[in-house]
Amino acid sequence: MRDVLKIGKYEFNSRFILGSGKYNTKLIKSAIEDAEAEIITMSLRRINTDCDNILDYIPENIKILPNTSGARNSDEALRIALLARELSGADMIKIEVIKDSKYLLPDNYETTLAVEKLANEGFIALPYMYPDLNFARDMKNAGAQAIMPLASPIGTNKGLSTKEFIKILIEEIDLPIIVDAGIGKPHQAAEAMELGVDAIMANTAIATSGDINLMAKAFKHAIIAGRLAYLAKMGEVKDTAQASSPLTGFLE
Amino acid sequence: MINEIEKYFPDMEVINSDIEEKIHSALDKANFEKYTKEDVIKALNKETLDIDDFCALLSNPAKDLIEEIAKRAKKERERYFGKNVYFFTPLYISNYCENQCVYCGFNCKNNIKRAKLGFDEIEKELIEIKKSGLEEILILTGESRTKSDVQYIGQSIQLAKKYFKNIGIEIYPLNTDEYNYLHKMGADYVTVFQETYDKTTYEKKHLKGHKRIYPYRLNSQERAILGGIRGVAFGALLGLFDYKKDTLATACHMYYLQKKYPHAEISVSIPRLRPTVIDNSINPNEVKELELLQIMCAYRIFMPFINMTISTRERADFRNNAVQIAATKISAGVSTGIGEHTKKEKDGDNQFEIADSRSVDEIYKTLENLGMQPIMNDYIYVG
């Protein structure tokens, strides 16, 4: 049985979304190959250039997912999304609305407003958000096609700091949940996938490793392993040994 | 009694700000002599550093640990910026100045060739610079409100917008409404160097002009942010006063302003004083390359998310290394004279001498060979 990731009208075989913004552009193509990724993200700001454009390094069959980084409110996010469509033809946008230059934490309220504005313009809107159930619901109602909660503050490689809240989103939100930001090691990606997350987005973990290609490959395998384990329905972990004479053994 | 350097001119806007007070309170408490090697190691082992840890990194015992400090700085730089190095160049459009700063080549008492480019000349310079592939430009003027007025700068920004994607300005301090006007013209980054945060030294080095008013200059970045500017840049001219104290003050200036305006993008430069024609009393050798790198790393570790420019005042090899460890921005193809991009014979003299005259292409290729990713633009104007 094919196990596809559906986002809006698109279907993907890979559940690994690769970032592109922190390493040499000449390595992007081989990183995509090693990751077997089908989606690559980049900030619109980076493709707003006439010189050595990052877009030129991306194979044609790869889906480009521009983000709206640089937007501080929903209107700016919309303006950036429209420009992204003009420059790259992209119809799927990762919404990033950030008003904090230190921690780079997303502003859920403005992000929700942005989802509505982008959805009205016909975009497939994928909001990057702090994992909050109420906001995730609002974003879904506003037209989001996937939810991208952060695992940890961006670039920290700290893994699933927000695990309990992401579990709630998986349970309650009937949209693909794509963990974005904070995943630093392959085992953390596998852990998220085991929980039932639909896909993983990683950038810093790969960009700051000693070997981009090898790390891309490591993440690919981890994400597949985690997904397979989730589909196989893992055996329960027990803290104590099973009693040989259970409490209810007397029942006839 | 109000000191002369604190008496605002009638045209200067007063804003309600507590930033200056916070900076000076931190300076009053600072004692760089108290730190030991152990304090430095402790600071390096912390995830988030406070102002006290920052001081430890600047202390003399920290110099012996420069390798460890550089390693931590590089890690932080990679985490936030990866391999990216951002390119820009300054464009000097006028060197008329009404200030009398004893260390500066543009000093109004200096007998130098003065010039102000007309709009057609500015356009020619822009076209010439654009050929190098650059997409970010920093428009500079001497500080003369009469010779290079706000309208003139606004129209220059509008012209620059035709050719460049990212426009910054390094001009005399303005009021909030004037910053807002220049923002609407297309500029989004404002640089104002405080030069020194020691009021006694400030008074001695800035003898005349608007610049003499210390708090008006200090609050420039805040007025720029209030005027809608996206990012603000800071710098003390090291060599004027105790460099550790001026570095601490700069860090506090950035720290408290970012805390007050979390959305603002923060940037720092670390200019070292170079010899000029008039002031031989200053010893520019106080901050050597070791101390310069130490300062850069301390900023990077304390505020890992900020942009940091490495000046053409420094030699090529130092710059190549600094952008791999702590700095994120590099100027290339630099000329600090007026009209030098298009004319063999410049119209106006230079502000200071540069040590790295490499072209954009040369720096681009060198950094690429070092495994870095040169970036011409990572910005979009959204109003």
Interface residues (C-beta under 8 A of the other chain):
Chain A: G21 K22 Y23 N24 T25 S43 L44 R45 R46 N48 T49 D50 C51 D52 G70 A71 R72 E76 R79 I80 L83 K99 D100 S101 K102 L104 G155 T156 N157 T204 A207 T208
Chain B: E78 R79 Y80 F81 G82 K83 N84 G133 E135 K165 Q258 P262 H263 A264 E265 I266 M303 F305 E368 G371 M372 Q373 P374 I375 M376 N377 D378 Y379 I380 V382 G383
